[in-house]
Amino acid sequence: MSEANSQHAVWIELAAKANVSLGENQIALFEKYLELLFAANARMNLTRITEPDAARLLHIADSLTILPWISKDAKKLADVGSGGGMPGIVLAIARPELSVLLIESTQKKAKFLQDTIAELGLKNVAVDARRVEEIGNSELRETFDVVVARAVATLDWLGEWMLPLAKKGGIALAMKGKKAAEELAGAQHVFTRMAGGKANVVPVELAGTEHHVVVEIPKIGHTDRRYPRLPTFAKGRALT
């Protein structure tokens, strides 16, 4: 079995854990997405991983590990700080019935995401190039079943950015490194202020080793209209 086919088997296995069946078309879309990512990476900084087999594991497979947390009943998902499109584009390909919004305020990256969506022919994905704080105070506030973020910021900031987007009964999912438990001690009060419940940190294995954790934060109420703070008010300081 070639290395690419071996990684495809990993994708299929990870999806199956969430009762998601990946077809040949979806696997082809993942491969095309990586081609577009690498081509654009020559012009802008989208990823430090430029070797195809490594990207198949550390981008596609890594993004697929979040699937078990996304309910079959979920209809709308937001990806905060989408960057090069992970995990949002990967999830949109794996779960085509999901409506996915990629939130990316860096204009060059947002343009890459828009071009990539068009090139891949994805009809269930859109891009919003506004700052997440602005979106959290817009008509999209509290409209998402699931809000995800992958390696974007510390948990105290993520709580203020993600939870106002999640509707009551929804969930925020932060994909973080192993230091997440340390951050959590200073972030739970932010989650509570945003009407989030008690966070749970779950280790996730990839290729047989603990690779990252998922911090799951249930949305149990409605976020106070004072949040999220706009950058002019936050002034680079997380909530205390």
C-alpha positions, 0 to 999 in steps of 0.5 A: 500500500502506498503512503497516500493510500495508507493515509486515506485509510486513516481518514476513512477510519477516523470518519467511521468513528463518528459514523461518517462514511467517506467516499472516493469523491471526498478523498479526491477533494481532500487531495485537491484541497492540499494541492491548492493549499501548497500552491498558495503557500508559495505566495503567503504563509498558510502552513509550515507543513509542506510535505504531502504525507505529513499534511495528510496526517497533520492537516486532514486527519487531525481535522477529522478527529473533531468529527465525533463531537459534531452531532448528526443533528447539527446544521450550522458550524462556524470555524473561528480563525480558519486560516488555511481552512482547517478544520472547517473545509475538511469538515465541510467535505466530510459532512456535506449536509453541514452549513459551514462558515469560515471566519478569517479576517486576514484578507489574503487568507480569506481570498484564498478560502473563497477561491478554494471553495469555488475551485472545489465546488463546495456549496455548503461553505461560505467565508466571512472576512470580518473580525470574529468580535464583529460577527459575534455582535451581528445577526449571526450571534447565537445561530451556530450549533457548533463553533470550532477553533484550531490552534488560534488563541488562548482559551480565555480569548477563545471563550469570548470569541466562540461562545457568543456565536453558539446558540443555547444548547450548542457547543464550542470545541477548541482544538488545543495543545497539551497546555490546554489544562493550564490555560483552563484554570484562567479561562473557566470564568470567561466561559461562565460569563459567556453563558458557557458550562463547565469545560471538559478536556479530552485527549485525542490520539493521532497515529497512536500517540496523544496529539492534541486535546479537545476542549468542549464547552457547552452553551447553556444560556444566552450570552450577555449583550456586552460580549464579545467586546470589540477590539477598541474596548478589549484593547488586547486584554483578555477578560479577568 
